[in-house]
Amino acid sequence: MKLATEHQLHYLSQKYNEYNLPMYLSYPVDSHWRQPADESAIALTLNELEEAQVYVHIPFCKSICYYCCCDRVLGGREEDQDLYIGALEQELELKLADRSRKLRSGNIHWGGGTPAYLNERQIERLYGSLSRYVEPLDNARVKLEAYPDKQIVSEGKLRLLKALGFNYISFGVQDFDTRVLNAIHRECDLEETREIIGLARSMDFTVNVDLCYGLPYQGLGEFERTLREIVKIAPDKIVAFPYAHYPAIYPLQRKIPLLSLPNSYMVARLFELAREVLSPDYTMMGSDTFIRNIGRERHPGPQVVRDFMGSSEIGSPELLGLGKSAVSKTGRLYYKNTTAMDRYRSALDQGRLPVESGRTHQLSEDDLVRAELILLRLLGGMSIDKAAFTSSCGADFDTYFQQEIIQLRAMERDGLLEGVDSPLIQVTPSGTYFIRAIAHVFDPYYKSPSIGENSI
Ligand code: SF4
């Protein structure tokens, strides 16, 4: 990186520090879903559902990582896991039994937690229950999140998954450096990872690897070694996401020494490093995902949107979430299941939807306009074609966003955007580091008035 660019990056990373900005997996982000749950309105949208992405949450993990922001449960006895699977079956029945045909899905995703932590009998049982209500479309992606640990992902389990119909497996690696891993209470052995991923590839699974940057003690050298090893392992897709430090919400993060965390400039450098190391073999998709040029995963070109699965090929806008803490979007409603295991199970025992009270949001017309802009055009496509926006939303961009354009011009002076007053606004390569800050300009729910006020 040239010195002038480094100086600019240093300045911009302090000005547009993204630590406190949302990841924008939805718009509005889920912390702003604050309406009371209306179970009958949700039931109506469920009855109209013909096709949806399906997310199944399995919260159990072998051990708990300090950096984790997911809803997870340590271990769990086999009988507790069986009870949870029973509750998932009750939820499936409550949501999908009353229909003349199965729900079609192009994307079935078991996430967690560590879904691969379930034993073979449990995986087979849950897959069978799901198949009674959900029918994968041709070429559907049936995906499971896993940990590169042979005790969790055995050869027999991989064979079972393949036989059931899973075709996609995602491994959380994050980093291979011992000091980084110790600080986040996680183990990830390079040789074991290489072996398990090799086995999965030999069985024709499409393989995804998650990496995390901005972790404690993670410097450019540590992360570069991890990136270069991952390039040799050659997964079909790599997702590099930033560590989010919120110790007030995730108390285990207090075990991470504050001074061990890279500052915002280093976080931007780590992401730049990922782009540099991966670019010969991978093409970026959206803001954080890299698709291998000669792998099993096809780059969807401009057809990219941001959703709860991250940067994804545009698919069904409907999402059916199953399991505690799972989120759904059906019709115009976003809603989140309760996170507490006892409340989740007791709601289902009483035949009620396990929706968390006060965690629902009905999308307004304005929400729909801004969701398209943030999730599809900015985080998906890194540009705003004003004519395409108008024909899709029926609103003239320059008129609708008069206030926001003032902030965009300041960002243009900072080199994050080009063409703010032209028909096509484009995010520059520097702007991709700060894409969430750009998206944030359009977010009246979660807005910092300081962004964009002072340009260089
Ligand atoms: S990072 Fe993954 S394995 Fe670690 S606690 Fe969170 S869900 Fe479990």
Boltz pocket constraint, residues with backbone or C-beta under 6 A from the ligand:
constraints:
  - pocket:
      binder: B
      contacts: [[A, 59], [A, 60], [A, 61], [A, 62], [A, 63], [A, 64], [A, 65], [A, 68], [A, 69], [A, 70], [A, 71], [A, 72], [A, 112], [A, 113], [A, 114], [A, 147], [A, 172]]
      max_distance: 6.0
